[in-house]
Amino acid sequence: MARQNRLIRRGGVWTFRVRVPDRLRAVIGRSEIWKSLGRISHAEASRLARMESVRIDALFAVAENQLDQGELRPLDTLTDAELERIARAYFFRLESTAEPIPFSERERLERQDADDEDATAVGSTLEDASLQAVALSVGKDARLAVEADNVSFMRLVEAVQRALLEHYGRDADRAALKPEQASDPLFADVTKASPPTGEVLTLERAVELFKAAPERANVSPKTRAAYDFRYATLTALLGGKTPVAEINRANLRDARDMLLKLPPNAKKRFPKMTLQRVAMHAAEKGIAPMSTKSAMLYVDALNSLFRWLTNEELAPRNPAAGLKGPMVSGETNRRPFTVAELNKLFRASDFNGTGVDGRDWLFWLPRVALFTGARFAELMALRATDVIEVDGVTVFSIAPNADRKLKNKGSKRLVPVHPSLVELGLLEHARKVAQNGLLFPDAAGPKDMINARNKEIGRKLRAVLPDPSLVFHSFRHTFKDAGARARISRELLALIGGWEVEGGRTAMDGYGRDPLIKVLSEEIGRINFEGLQSP
């Protein structure tokens, strides 16, 4: 049995199942809601479960509204329109909680006959005791002061009768495998997927569904934290209860413009202020706003959200598509190191390997990054056993493991060890730490060690080279430029560095990679940095 997104699988059949909150059971009339999805793939079951979740959450919202109506209201004060709203809400509840239509033809025919019989019984007279009992329950759920001998009670009975007749008619259509027909105009626009009282998919709920989607089940903690942080800010700006269908391009432009005025980490730094007030406070106090690039990451998050919602048919359009930010002069980006900067960095006490700990992770990671182009997380999770020999060539095997998930398919690769790293003693280092597991065991720490160590090495790097455009990732840019200067082909350089080329494939993808190891070793050996002192 596997569980995900309110899913249960038994005997190959997926079932959507959700527990009704205790306080809503009296309103919903059930303790649990379930629906058989059939023998389908897990991906399809997850998609259907997300759609069912939207419907069920809307049902719960209707019930919550009924609970929150306050004191009991006298039935004889209700207008016809208010009674119709109660009937529509009750009809939606009936449709939403209807048992799934069985697969067996015999059982379907029995279901159809039962619907016809129920419709006949309910429609025969308003004096029917069971119909009146249902009306009493519906009235109490709607927070009405209902008494069976009240003259106005029959108005409620009639409204409930209309809802039941419509429900039995549609259920009979489903059992007969026919398109559902709306017989009563009062319920024409209400279906099990379309709530009657305006409860629609909100931005807050859309974000929850997006983050819980199966394709994001295995995202890294760092990525998930970024989701949480950015979407919390966006829902605060746009309103978490705002219906997704009502969010338009103008709303997103306003949100983008506000983001460009906010300082970094606004919600954390000013938790008691609204974001609008934070923007005003920052302007008054001269607090610098976040960079344009950072602000546009939030817009990218909106684009990803709405693109997913439209693909899942949960939103009619993507209002964030193509939304851009201003081009700001002086905006910094990551850039490669110059040779002079590399020499200065490698001479610095934190990076020269002469400290108390000798050649620690701060010594090795920048140098390995410089001569491999590998990403920080890839290097942090390298194991001593990842330094292997293939076809007589010593390589780093960069592949997924318990400590590392790779960025994309092309990230899994074999990278020949550059001669400069061999001269530095990397192979001896690997043999020395073999019993510790990780190639750089002194960098190990808490569960979020990659993020923490990345910040640590970033601080130490800026202490030597204060230019904000120089970060650890600059080693990757430096390696790529060196490969271009060495006239390494684009396809081979992509294989070494784990880059995706335009179109998602390289010319070498149709061939086995292992036979290329000797070629890659020759190519990487041509990379050098003229003027670089002994690294």
MIPA-763156 format. One record per residue (C-alpha): x, y, z. Coordinates in steps of 0.1 Angstrom, whole numbers, plus 5000, padded with zeros to 4 digits. Example, Ala and Ser with C-alpha at 12.3 -4.5 7.8 and 13.67 -1.06 7.14 Angstrom:
% MIPA-763156
512349555078;513749895071;
This chain:
% MIPA-763156
500050005000;501450344990;500250675002;500651014986;498451314981;495551134999;496050834977;495750464987;496550174965;495149824971;495249534946;496449764919;493450004922;494150364933;491650524956;491350884967;490550905004;490351185029;489351215065;486651475073;487751705102;485951625134;484251965136;482851935101;481451575103;478051695114;477851925084;479351695058;477451395072;480351155069;483651085086;485550995055;485251065018;486650834991;486550784954;487950494933;490250614906;490750264890;493850084877;495850374863;499450494866;500650664898;501250994878;497650994866;496350894900;498251184915;496851434890;493351314896;493951324934;495051694932;491851784913;489751594939;491551774967;490552104952;486951994951;486951844987;488652155001;485952364986;483352135002;485152175035;485052555030;481352545025;480952345057;483252595076;481152885064;478052715077;479652665111;480853015113;477453175108;477053245145;473753235163;470853025150;468653215126;464853195126;463752995096;460853235088;463353525083;464953355053;464253495018;463653264989;467153344975;468753245008;466852915008;467952844973;471552904983;471152645011;469652404986;472552454962;475052404989;473352085000;473251964964;476952024960;477551824992;475551534978;477351544945;480751574961;480351284985;478551054960;479850694959;481750614928;479950444900;480750064901;482449904871;480149604870;477149644847;474949454871;475849684899;475449994878;471949884868;471149824905;472450174913;470250324885;467150144898;467950264933;468250624921;464850604903;463250454934;464650724957;463550994933;460050854933;459950834971;461351184976;459151344949;455851194960;455051434988;456551705011;454851515040;457251225037;458851165071;462351075058;462451385035;461451605065;464151445086;466751525059;465451885058;465751915096;469351805094;470152045065;468552335084;470552255116;473752235095;472952575080;472552715116;468852765113;466352745142;464352465126;461152315141;459052075122;455852235131;456952575119;454952705090;458152805071;459552465075;457852335044;459752595023;462952435035;461652085028;460752184993;464252334987;465852015000;463551804978;464651994947;468351924956;467651544962;465751504930;468451674910;471151464926;469251134920;468651224884;472351304877;473450994896;471150784874;472750934843;476150844856;475050494864;473650464829;477050594815;475150884799;476151254800;474751414832;471751634825;470651934847;466951904852;466352184876;467652534865;468552614901;471452364900;472452414863;475852564871;476652334901;478652014897;480851804919;483852004906;482152344907;481052474941;477952684943;478952964967;482053094951;484552874969;487252844942;490852764940;492753024960;496353124955;497252984989;495752644980;497252654945;500752694961;500052394984;499152174954;502052294934;504552214962;502951874968;502951764931;504751434925;507351594902;508551794932;508551514957;512351474956;513551834954;516451924977;515852085011;517452394997;515052414968;512052344990;513152615015;513352854985;509752754975;508452815010;510153155013;509253294979;505653174978;505053305014;506153645001;504053624970;500853514988;501353805012;501554044983;498753904962;496553774990;496453404999;492653394996;492653554962;490953324936;493553214911;491153284882;491053654893;494753714893;495653904861;498754064845;498154394862;498154224896;501454054888;503054384875;502054544908;503554264928;506754274907;507054654912;506554604950;509254334951;511754574935;511154804964;511554554992;514854485010;516254135011;514553895035;511754155041;509453915059;512153785082;513554135090;510254305096;507754025106;505254265122;504954485091;502954425060;505154415029;503654735017;504654905049;508154745047;508554905013;507655245027;509855195057;512855095035;512355405014;512155625044;515255475061;517355445029;517455055031;518654914998;516154694980;516954344968;518654314935;516554304903;517853954897;516553844932;513154004926;512753834893;513353494910;509953564926;508353634893;509953314879;508353134908;504953274898;505553174862;506352814873;503252804895;500852924868;502452724841;501852414862;498252514871;497352564834;498952234825;496852064852;493752254840;493452424873;493852774859;492552924826;495753104817;499353194828;499353574835;503053564845;504253434811;506953654797;506753904826;510154084828;511954324852;513854644844;517354634832;519354814860;522754944853;525354824877;523554494884;526154244892;526353884880;528753604886;531853634866;535053434862;538153484883;541253654868;544553474872;545653754896;542553704917;543153324918;546753384929;545653624957;542953384968;545153074969;547753264989;545253375016;545553205049;542053045048;542852875015;546552805013;546552495034;549052615060;546552655089;546152435119;544052185099;546552175070;545052105037;541352105047;538252135026;538852505021;542152425005;540752144982;537352254971;538352574952;541152394935;539052094925;536352324913;538852524892;540152214874;536752024870;534052294867;532052094892;529252254913;529752314950;527052054960;528651794937;532051834953;530651844989;529051504984;532051334967;533151014984;536650884984;535350584965;534150824938;537850864927;538150564904;539950434874;538250384841;540150264810;543450354828;542250714835;541650834871;538351014872;535751164896;532550974893;529751224898;526551034903;523451044926;523950904961;522450944996;524151275001;523651424967;520951474940;522051594907;520751904889;519851734856;520451414836;523651554821;525151614856;525851244860;529351204845;532951094847;535451374850;539151294845;541351424873;543451714860;547251664862;547551974884;545351804910;547451494908;550551704914;548851864945;548451514960;544651464956;545051094950;547051054982;544451255000;541651024987;543550715000;544150885033;540450965039;539050645023;537850515057;535850825064;533550795034;533451155021;536351285001;536251605022;535051465056;536051775075;533351965056;530651735069;528251885095;524551915100;521851805076;522052145058;525852135056;525952215019;524052545024;525952625056;529352555041;528552745009;527753055030;530952995050;533252965020;531453265004;532253485034;535853385035;536153434997;534653785000;537153865028;539853815003;538153934971;535254174981;533854204946;530154074950;530253924915;532853674926;531353364943;532252994945;530252934913;532753164896;535152874895;532752694872;532653004849;536453024850;536752654841;534352694812;536252994798;539552804801;537952514782;536952754754;540452904753;541852554750;539552494720;537752214736;534652144716;531352254730;530051894732;533051754751;533152054774;529451984782;530351624790;533051734814;531152004832;527651854832;526152134812;522952104792;523352244757;520552414738;518052164727;518751944757;521151704740;524751704728;526151554697;527751284718;524551164735;524050894710;527250724720;528550544751;530450784773;533050544788;534950504756;535450884755;537250884788;540750884773;539651164749;538151364778;541351314797;543451454769;541051744765;540951844802;544751814803;544952104778;543252344803;545752574820;545752914835;548753114823;550453304851;548753094878;551253024906;551452674921;547852634932;
